């Protein structure tokens, strides 16, 4: 709790300044304010600060010994005029440099002794979440409309070309492609929804990371062969974590599928494991097109695509990396990325360990071998 004494000190130096005695905030009010959520202030009818929490200062509501927002000072005057509690939503500049805005809900109520309690709740996060939710619904609607519309047009084309077997075959292949894309999108939406509502640590089991990686490699092997891409593995046995095996498998598979989809033919994709103290790191490295620096901060957003045309051409849904991010977060880990345009990308999954073998920790030579297989230096393997 921050105590404001500047006004009292000024009055002590110059008694003529003090038109009325400064109210003293009771200890009971101080104790209540210390446990209230959000920011809180106690002011007099002139909006001079008698008590303010650190959160109130962090929101930029305090300037010297006064409430800094004019509309809130007016709200205090109105409450002081008739003694009725009031509430107002205000938008203020985000401190300290005033870049961006904060949405605040402010409640002012009278206390005894000429004091007024101001409670402030920051609505910015709530509004941001609502905006993200609205954007997600709009994006889902847009993404679903494209393949559904294509299927409708292709069905009409098949009907009109019923007497032309070659055209029917060509349109049927397009329909199959669009239906696959639609199915993948729906499955990714379902997976992401489950990840957001599921806590894997509430039903966690031991996971052997090497087994999960090996299974993910086998599941994308056909895709790699079709693209003429070699998958290089550098696995370590007996490296375990706690979590949901299906979720971790999904994250590794998505990274491998991305690496294959965005890599040219006759290149390599490497997946390697490293133990770093109590953390297991799984690197997925490619020799693909790379990601521009200005896109790196946004690639984990839902439906964000670095190259929309290529993503649609490869059947991408724009949700794969968002799923990876949520899997890592659900398991107390993170996903890092390093990339350079024209060189390739390295995505690193980081999870907490529960047990490692001594060989997997000490054998540094084995740990660094997969990096050299794809032509990426050790320094480049970390973002």
Secondary structure per residue as TSV (DSSP state, phi and psi in degrees):
chain	resnum	aa	ss	phi	psi
A	1	X	-	360.0	130.2
A	2	X	E	-97.0	126.1
A	3	X	E	-96.9	130.8
A	4	X	-	-99.4	112.3
A	5	X	-	-119.8	3.5
A	6	X	H	-64.2	-38.0
A	7	X	H	-64.9	-43.2
A	8	X	H	-62.4	-39.4
A	9	X	H	-65.6	-39.0
A	10	X	H	-65.8	-39.6
A	11	X	H	-67.7	-33.7
A	12	X	H	-66.9	-34.8
A	13	X	H	-74.4	-34.6
A	14	X	-	-134.6	91.0
A	15	X	G	-58.6	-24.0
A	16	X	G	-65.7	-22.3
A	17	X	G	-69.4	-32.5
A	18	X	-	-81.3	100.4
A	19	X	S	-75.2	-34.5
A	20	X	S	-139.3	155.8
A	21	X	-	-66.9	144.3
A	22	X	-	-75.6	126.4
A	23	X	-	-62.7	151.0
A	24	X	-	-107.2	125.9
A	25	X	-	-74.7	122.6
A	26	X	-	-62.5	151.5
A	27	X	H	-60.5	-33.6
A	28	X	H	-62.9	-39.9
A	29	X	H	-66.9	-39.9
A	30	X	H	-60.1	-43.5
A	31	X	H	-66.0	-38.2
A	32	X	H	-65.3	-44.6
A	33	X	H	-61.3	-32.3
A	34	X	H	-67.1	-20.2
A	35	X	H	-110.3	-1.2
A	36	X	S	-75.5	140.1
A	37	X	S	-71.9	159.7
A	38	X	S	73.8	-164.2
A	39	X	E	-97.9	152.0
A	40	X	E	-148.4	149.1
A	41	X	E	-140.2	152.0
A	42	X	E	-117.9	124.8
A	43	X	E	-129.4	165.7
A	44	X	-	-96.8	-174.1
A	45	X	T	-70.0	-14.8
A	46	X	T	-92.0	8.2
A	47	X	-	65.8	23.7
A	48	X	B	-77.5	139.1
A	49	X	E	-79.2	123.8
A	50	X	E	-99.9	-37.0
A	51	X	E	-147.1	143.4
A	52	X	E	-149.9	137.9
A	53	X	-	-81.7	157.7
A	54	X	H	-55.6	-33.4
A	55	X	H	-64.4	-35.7
A	56	X	H	-63.6	-40.5
A	57	X	H	-67.3	-38.7
A	58	X	H	-63.0	-30.7
A	59	X	T	-81.1	-3.8
A	60	X	T	79.3	24.8
A	61	X	-	-88.4	-9.5
A	62	X	E	-116.3	125.6
A	63	X	E	-129.6	112.2
A	64	X	T	57.4	-115.3
A	65	X	T	-116.2	26.4
A	66	X	E	-127.0	153.3
A	67	X	E	-67.1	126.9
A	68	X	S	-81.7	-17.7
A	69	X	-	-98.4	121.7
A	70	X	H	-59.8	-41.6
A	71	X	H	-65.0	-29.8
A	72	X	H	-76.4	-34.1
A	73	X	H	-63.8	-39.8
A	74	X	H	-64.0	-37.8
A	75	X	H	-63.2	-40.8
A	76	X	H	-63.0	-42.6
A	77	X	H	-61.1	-39.8
A	78	X	H	-67.2	-40.3
A	79	X	H	-65.8	-39.8
A	80	X	H	-64.9	-29.6
A	81	X	H	-69.6	-42.0
A	82	X	H	-122.4	-2.5
A	83	X	-	74.9	9.6
A	84	X	-	-95.7	131.9
A	85	X	-	-65.9	145.7
A	86	X	E	-137.8	161.0
A	87	X	E	-135.0	144.3
A	88	X	E	-152.2	146.2
A	89	X	E	-102.1	131.7
A	90	X	E	-129.9	158.0
A	91	X	E	-119.2	123.9
A	92	X	E	-125.7	161.5
A	93	X	E	-69.2	140.7
A	94	X	-	-75.8	123.2
A	95	X	T	-74.5	163.1
A	96	X	T	-92.0	-15.6
A	97	X	T	-101.7	1.6
A	98	X	T	73.2	21.5
A	99	X	-	-92.3	118.8
A	100	X	S	90.1	170.7
A	101	X	E	-125.9	153.0
A	102	X	E	-117.7	136.4
A	103	X	E	-98.8	121.5
A	104	X	E	-123.2	141.2
A	105	X	E	-105.7	120.1
A	106	X	E	-117.1	130.9
A	107	X	E	-118.8	131.3
A	108	X	E	-122.5	129.4
A	109	X	E	-137.2	145.5
A	110	X	E	-75.8	143.3
A	111	X	-	-112.2	178.3
A	112	X	S	-76.7	159.7
A	113	X	T	73.8	27.1
A	114	X	T	73.5	23.3
A	115	X	-	-110.7	156.7
A	116	X	E	-136.8	134.4
A	117	X	E	-95.4	129.7
A	118	X	E	-118.8	116.9
A	119	X	E	-106.6	132.3
A	120	X	E	-127.2	124.7
A	121	X	E	-114.5	129.2
A	122	X	E	-82.8	115.1
A	123	X	-	-92.7	1.3
A	124	X	H	-61.3	-46.7
A	125	X	H	-63.8	-41.5
A	126	X	H	-61.8	-43.6
A	127	X	H	-66.3	-38.3
A	128	X	H	-64.0	-43.3
A	129	X	H	-62.7	-41.2
A	130	X	H	-62.5	-40.3
A	131	X	H	-65.8	-40.7
A	132	X	H	-62.6	-40.6
A	133	X	H	-64.8	-42.9
A	134	X	H	-64.3	-42.1
A	135	X	H	-62.8	-38.2
A	136	X	H	-63.9	-45.2
A	137	X	H	-61.7	-43.3
A	138	X	H	-64.4	-41.7
A	139	X	H	-66.7	-41.2
A	140	X	H	-60.3	-44.9
A	141	X	H	-59.8	-43.1
A	142	X	H	-65.9	-45.5
A	143	X	H	-66.0	-35.6
A	144	X	H	-72.8	-33.3
A	145	X	H	-65.6	-33.4
A	146	X	H	-64.3	-55.3
A	147	X	H	-68.8	-33.2
A	148	X	H	-64.8	-43.8
A	149	X	H	-62.9	-39.7
A	150	X	H	-64.0	-41.6
A	151	X	H	-62.2	-40.3
A	152	X	H	-63.1	-45.0
A	153	X	H	-65.7	-39.3
A	154	X	H	-67.1	-36.2
A	155	X	H	-63.6	-41.4
A	156	X	H	-63.9	-38.6
A	157	X	H	-64.6	-39.3
A	158	X	H	-64.3	-42.1
A	159	X	H	-62.1	-41.2
A	160	X	H	-74.3	-20.5
A	161	X	T	-110.0	30.0
A	162	X	T	-59.0	-27.9
A	163	X	T	-90.5	3.3
A	164	X	-	-119.2	94.4
A	165	X	H	-57.1	-37.1
A	166	X	H	-65.3	-42.4
A	167	X	H	-66.6	-40.5
A	168	X	H	-60.5	-42.9
A	169	X	H	-62.8	-43.4
A	170	X	H	-65.3	-43.5
A	171	X	H	-68.4	-34.0
A	172	X	H	-65.9	-38.0
A	173	X	H	-64.3	-39.7
A	174	X	H	-64.8	-39.4
A	175	X	H	-62.7	-40.7
A	176	X	H	-63.1	-41.6
A	177	X	H	-63.7	-45.0
A	178	X	H	-67.4	-37.4
A	179	X	H	-67.6	-35.5
A	180	X	H	-64.6	-43.6
A	181	X	H	-61.7	-42.3
A	182	X	H	-63.7	-42.9
A	183	X	H	-62.7	-43.3
A	184	X	H	-62.4	-40.8
A	185	X	H	-64.0	-45.2
A	186	X	H	-63.2	-42.4
A	187	X	H	-63.7	-40.1
A	188	X	H	-67.4	-38.3
A	189	X	H	-62.3	-43.2
A	190	X	H	-63.7	-44.5
A	191	X	H	-61.5	-44.4
A	192	X	H	-65.1	-39.0
A	193	X	H	-63.1	-41.2
A	194	X	H	-66.0	-39.9
A	195	X	H	-63.0	-37.3
A	196	X	H	-72.6	-22.3
A	197	X	H	-107.6	-0.8
A	198	X	-	-113.0	138.0
A	199	X	-	-108.7	101.9
A	200	X	G	-65.7	-23.9
A	201	X	G	-73.5	-13.2
A	202	X	G	-77.7	-17.2
A	203	X	G	-137.1	40.9
A	204	X	-	-71.1	149.5
A	205	X	E	-135.4	161.6
A	206	X	E	-68.0	136.1
A	207	X	E	-124.0	128.2
A	208	X	E	-86.5	110.2
A	209	X	H	-61.9	-38.4
A	210	X	H	-61.1	-40.5
A	211	X	H	-65.1	-41.2
A	212	X	H	-63.7	-45.3
A	213	X	H	-62.5	-43.1
A	214	X	H	-61.2	-40.8
A	215	X	H	-66.1	-42.2
A	216	X	H	-61.2	-40.6
A	217	X	H	-61.5	-44.3
A	218	X	H	-64.3	-34.5
A	219	X	H	-71.0	-23.9
A	220	X	H	-105.9	4.1
A	221	X	H	-59.5	-43.3
A	222	X	H	-62.0	-41.4
A	223	X	H	-62.6	-41.0
A	224	X	H	-65.8	-42.8
A	225	X	H	-62.2	-40.7
A	226	X	H	-63.8	-31.4
A	227	X	T	-91.8	1.2
A	228	X	T	57.2	48.5
A	229	X	-	-119.7	132.7
A	230	X	E	-90.8	135.1
A	231	X	E	-102.8	123.9
A	232	X	E	-109.6	128.7
A	233	X	E	-111.9	140.9
A	234	X	E	-133.9	86.4
A	235	X	-	-104.2	155.8
A	236	X	-	-126.0	130.3
A	237	X	S	-77.0	161.0
A	238	X	S	57.7	42.0
A	239	X	-	-115.1	116.3
A	240	X	E	-127.1	154.3
A	241	X	E	-141.5	168.8
A	242	X	E	-101.9	136.5
A	243	X	E	163.2	-161.2
A	244	X	-	-100.1	115.0
A	245	X	H	-60.6	-40.0
A	246	X	H	-63.0	-38.3
A	247	X	H	-68.3	-44.2
A	248	X	H	-64.5	-40.7
A	249	X	H	-59.8	-41.9
A	250	X	H	-61.3	-41.9
A	251	X	H	-66.0	-45.9
A	252	X	H	-64.9	-42.6
A	253	X	H	-62.7	-41.0
A	254	X	H	-63.6	-40.8
A	255	X	H	-66.0	-41.3
A	256	X	H	-65.0	-43.4
A	257	X	H	-62.9	-39.8
A	258	X	H	-62.8	-46.0
A	259	X	H	-60.2	-40.0
A	260	X	H	-69.3	-43.8
A	261	X	H	-64.6	-32.2
A	262	X	T	-105.3	20.1
A	263	X	S	-113.1	143.9
A	264	X	-	-73.8	162.6
A	265	X	T	-63.8	156.8
A	266	X	T	67.0	27.2
A	267	X	-	-117.7	-179.1
A	268	X	E	-119.3	146.2
A	269	X	E	-118.7	126.1
A	270	X	E	-113.9	141.0
A	271	X	E	-126.0	124.3
A	272	X	E	-132.7	154.0
A	273	X	E	-117.2	140.9
A	274	X	E	-137.1	144.2
A	275	X	E	-105.1	122.8
A	276	X	E	-124.0	94.8
A	277	X	T	55.6	-112.4
A	278	X	T	-99.9	16.8
A	279	X	E	-121.2	136.5
A	280	X	E	-101.4	129.7
A	281	X	E	-114.5	129.9
A	282	X	E	-115.4	112.8
A	283	X	E	-96.6	133.2
A	284	X	E	-117.6	113.4
A	285	X	E	-118.6	140.0
A	286	X	-	-132.9	170.9
A	287	X	-	-115.5	41.8
A	288	X	S	-88.9	-155.8
A	289	X	S	-72.1	-21.3
A	290	X	-	80.9	169.3
A	291	X	-	-123.0	127.4
A	292	X	-	-59.2	148.3
A	293	X	G	-59.1	-37.3
A	294	X	G	-71.8	-11.9
A	295	X	G	-95.6	-13.3
A	296	X	T	-60.8	-35.6
A	297	X	T	-74.3	-14.4
A	298	X	T	-112.3	-5.2
A	299	X	T	-66.8	-18.7
A	300	X	T	-90.4	2.1
A	301	X	S	-74.9	148.0
A	302	X	T	-66.3	130.3
A	303	X	T	70.6	7.1
A	304	X	-	-81.8	132.1
A	305	X	-	-128.2	132.8
A	306	X	S	-67.3	-43.8
A	307	X	S	-128.7	90.5
A	308	X	H	-57.2	-39.6
A	309	X	H	-64.4	-45.3
A	310	X	H	-68.5	-37.6
A	311	X	H	-61.3	-42.9
A	312	X	H	-69.1	-33.9
A	313	X	H	-66.2	-31.5
A	314	X	T	-90.9	0.2
A	315	X	T	84.1	13.1
A	316	X	-	-67.9	147.3
A	317	X	-	-101.5	-14.5
A	318	X	S	82.6	8.0
A	319	X	-	-114.5	-7.4
A	320	X	H	-59.5	-47.5
A	321	X	H	-74.5	-28.6
A	322	X	H	-63.9	-38.2
A	323	X	H	-65.0	-43.1
A	324	X	H	-58.9	-45.3
A	325	X	H	-60.0	-43.9
A	326	X	H	-69.2	-36.3
A	327	X	H	-62.0	-45.9
A	328	X	H	-62.3	-45.9
A	329	X	H	-62.9	-40.4
A	330	X	H	-63.2	-25.2
A	331	X	T	-103.2	14.7
A	332	X	T	71.8	24.0
A	333	X	-	-119.5	-158.2
A	334	X	E	-157.6	165.6
A	335	X	E	-124.8	124.9
A	336	X	E	-110.2	158.5
A	337	X	E	-140.1	137.6
A	338	X	E	-124.0	138.4
A	339	X	E	-156.8	150.3
A	340	X	E	-141.9	129.6
A	341	X	T	-60.2	129.8
A	342	X	T	84.3	-7.3
A	343	X	T	-110.4	-46.1
A	344	X	E	137.8	-174.5
A	345	X	E	-134.4	152.8
A	346	X	E	-130.3	117.4
A	347	X	E	-103.4	132.0
A	348	X	E	-121.4	116.2
A	349	X	E	-86.0	132.4
A	350	X	E	-125.6	119.6
A	351	X	E	-128.3	150.8
A	352	X	E	-73.4	139.3
A	353	X	-	-86.2	157.5
A	354	X	S	-118.8	-21.7
A	355	X	B	-162.0	139.0
A	356	X	-	-135.0	152.4
A	357	X	-	-83.7	153.1
A	358	X	H	-62.7	-32.3
A	359	X	H	-66.7	-37.3
A	360	X	H	-70.4	-25.1
A	361	X	H	-85.0	-37.6
A	362	X	H	-88.3	-22.1
A	363	X	-	-83.5	77.7
A	364	X	H	-64.5	-33.0
A	365	X	H	-63.5	-42.0
A	366	X	H	-66.9	-34.9
A	367	X	H	-66.4	-35.9
A	368	X	H	-91.9	-8.4
A	369	X	H	-59.3	-44.9
A	370	X	H	-60.6	-28.5
A	371	X	H	-62.2	-41.2
A	372	X	H	-70.4	-21.4
A	373	X	H	-68.8	-25.4
A	374	X	T	-106.9	9.5
A	375	X	T	75.8	23.1
A	376	X	-	-108.6	130.5
A	377	X	-	-73.0	162.6
A	378	X	G	-61.1	-37.7
A	379	X	G	-65.5	-26.6
A	380	X	G	-84.7	-9.0
A	381	X	G	-75.2	-12.3
A	382	X	-	-115.6	135.5
A	383	X	-	-68.6	360.0
